[in-house]
Amino acid sequence: MIQLHRSREVQKFKNQVEPLLEKNEVLHNLALGILQSLQENSKPNFMGVILKDSRAALVLLQTHPQQIILSQIQKLTNDELNEVAELLQETAVPGLVGERQTVLYLSQKLAALKNQEASLKMDQRIYRLDKVKKAADAEGVLVKARSEHIPLVKEWIWEFMGVIGEPVSKEQAVKTGETFIKAERLFLWEVNGKYVSIANATRPTTHNVTINFVYTPREERKKGYASSCVSTLSQLMLDSGFQTTSLYTDTTNPTSNKIYMEIGYEHVADSALVLFHEKK
């Protein structure tokens, strides 16, 4: 029997789902990291659990205006996913992000029920690193970003968001940069006094932390700077006590996937982001 149990109290929801998600911190790093950042008075757009025979099968969390995170605890058959789609038919679902096969199937069924169209926005891979296999091989040093770096950080975040198809304003880029710097996990790769690449460590959980916002300006690419920056930052995170680091890559970018695997990142799952929109 498939049921939807919707939650409205953050702490109760966290108590219910965090132990389930923590059984695989890398796979569920997105939902876990966001959950752990929520306060008791936070107001997520949606919190819910799909139950199969009274046991959690899918955890649903939305804090982003465009997507609900779907964390798969146990695999459901297509017939069971059809039931899930019917249960979500009256829920506002702008998009779904999660395990690729499940998200693609569920989104098509949900779009049909809602008389909408579902389009694949992003195909990603989730990687896990336990040990750095390739240390930095480009000259340079890792420098923790500080408040005086905000002008540069703002530009690079603004450029990065444009590259990945999620453009933001310069004001939003400043706020993001300030948040990262306050968390003390945003780092720059410096070569001969010049900053050439950037990477951030985010969403810390009990044993894992995620690397994101890896960006190198066009004129500094193909010099090994991003690889060295990520390799050194990953080692720093392991040295600081995390057992693993994780990251997402775009499956359409073979270069970045190759670079990360050389560092020691291993593919653990495929993820998809699907957005819903009205039929034209």
N, C-alpha and C positions, 0 to 999 in steps of 0.2 A: 504493500500500500504506500502510495506516494503522497506526502503532505507538505504544505508550506507553513512554517512557523515564523511569523514576523515579530521582530523585537523593536522596542522603542526606548529601552533603557540601556545606555552604553555599557555600564559596568556588568549588568546581568549577561549581556551578549558576549562581552569579553570573557567572563567566567565560563560561559558555555562553550565557546569555540576555540579559544586560545590553546587549551590542552590538545585539541585535535590537530590544529595547524602546526603546533610545535613538534609533532612527530616527524615532520619533514620541513625544516625551516627554510631550506633552499628553495624547494618547490613552491612554498607558500610565502616567500619573503615579502611579496607586495602587500598582501592582506595583513600579515603579521606586523610588518613595519608600520603600516598606517594605523592599525588597531592600537599599537603600543603608544602612538603619539596622541591618541584621543583622550580628552579629559572627560570627567563625569558629566559636565554640562555641554559637551560637544553635541552637535545636531547633524549626524550623518543623514544623507538623503534616504538611504535604505539599509536596513540590516535584517537578514533573514537566514533561515536554514531550511533546506529541502531534506525531509526525512524519508527514509525508505525502511518500512517496517519498524518505525520509531527510532531508527538510528540515523545520525547525520550522514548525508551523502554529498551535499553541496552546501558551501557557505557563501552567502551573497552579501557583499558590502559595497556601498556607493558613497564616496565623499567627493568624487570628481564629477563635474556636471555632465560629462559625456560618456561615462562608462560605469558599469557595475562589475566589480571584481568577482569572478566565479572561481572558488577554490574547491577542487574535487577531492573529497575524502574517500569515496568509494565509487567505482565505475558503475554507470547506469546503462541499461540496454536502450535501444532506440525507442521501444515502446514506453519505457519509463520516462525517457526524455520528452516524449510526446505529452505525457501527463504533466511534466514540469512546465512545458510551454503553455498548457491550458491553465495551470495554476497562476502563471505570470501574465496571463493575457490582459488582466485589468490593471497591471502595474506599469507605471511609466518606466520604460527601459530604453534609454538613449543609446546604449551600446553595451557590449559584453567583452570582457577580457579574461582569458584563462586557458586551460588546456585545449589545445587546438582542435582536436577531433570533436570534443564535446561542444565547444563554443560554435563551431561551424554548423553542426547538425542542429543544435538547439536554436540558433539564430534564424536559420531558414524556416523552421517550424513556427517560431514565434512571429516572424515577419508575415508569414502566410495568414496566421490567425488575426493579426492586427491590420492586415491589408497594407503592409508597408514593404519597403525594400531593405535588404541587409547587404552591406558592402564591406568587404575585407579592407580594413584600413592599414593593418600592420601584421606581418608574419614575423615572429620572433623565436629565438632559441634561448633557453635558460641554461646557463653554465654554472658549474661549481668548481671551486679550487680548494684543495686541501694542502697542497705544497707547491711552491713556486719552482718550476723546472728550468726556467730561463730568466736569469737575472738581467738587470738593465745592461744593454750593450751599446747604448748611445751615451755620449758625454753629457754631463749635467748632474744636477742635484734636485731632490724633491724639497720644495719649500711650502710650508703651511701658509695659506692665504690669510692676509690680515686686512684690516679696514682700509689701509692705504691702497690696497689692490682693487677696491671696488670699481673704479672707472674701467679697468681692463676686464675684470670679471663680468661686469654688466654687458660689455660689448660681446664677449665670447658666449655668454649665456643666450643673449639675444640672437646671435648668429646660429648657435647650436639648435635652438628651438625652431628657427626657420628651416634649417636643413632637415630636421625630422618631421616637418609638416605640422608643427604645433606652434605657430608664431605667437609671440607675446609682445607687449609694449616695452619700451625702455624702462618705464617705471616698474613694471612687473619683474623685469630682469634684475633691477636693482634690489627689489625686495627678496627675490630668490637668492641672489648673491649674499645679501646680508644674513639671511637665515642660515645658509651653508657655512659662512664664516663664523657665525655665533656658535654653531655646533662643533667647530674646530676640526672638521674632517674634509675641508676643501683644500686641494693641493695644486701647486703649479710646478711644472718642470722648467728649471732655469739653466740656461747654457750661456756661459760667459757674460753674466749680468742681464741676459735677455730672457723673458718668459716666452716659451714656445708651445706649451701644451698644458692641459688642465684635466683634472679628474676629481671626483667627489666620492666619499664613502657615506652611505646613508642607510636608513631603515635598520639600525642595529637591533638584533634579537639576542636571545641568550647565547647562542653559539655562532651566529652568522651576521655578516654585514654585506651590503650590496654596493658594488662600484657602479656609478653612473656619471652622466655629464662628462664623458670622455670626449675632448674636443681639441683639435689642432688646427690653427688657421691655415688656409690654403697654401700660403707661401712657405710654410714650415713642414709640410707633409712629405712623406716618403723618405724621412731621415731617421726613423726609428724612435722618435720622441714619444709618441703615444704609447708604444709598447713598453718603453722604459719607465714612463710615468705610471702606467697601470701595474707593471711588474713590481716596482718599488713600493707603490701604495699598498698593493695586495700583501706584500711581505710585512710591511709596517703594521697592517691590521692583524695579521697572524701573530706577530710579535707582541701586539698589545693585548692578546688573550682570546681573540676570536678563533674558533676551530676551522671555520671555512669562510670564504668570500664567494659571492655570486654576482652574476651580471647577465643582462639581456643583450642579445645582438639582433640585428636585422638579417634575416636569412638571405636577403637579396644582395648582401654585401660580403662576398667571399673573402675579401682582404681582411676585414676585421675579425671574421670567424677564424681564419687561419692564424692571425696574430695571437689571439687569445688562447687558442689551443696550444700554440708553441710555448706560451707562458706557463701552461699547466691547467688551464680551464677545460673541464670535461662536460660534454653535452648531457643534460639530464632530462630535458623535456622540451616540447614545442609549445609555443603560446601564440594565440591569435587575438587581435582586437577587431571586433566587428561593430560598425555603427549602423543605426537604423535611421531611415528617413522616409518621408512621404513619397508615394509613387508619383512619377512625373506624368 
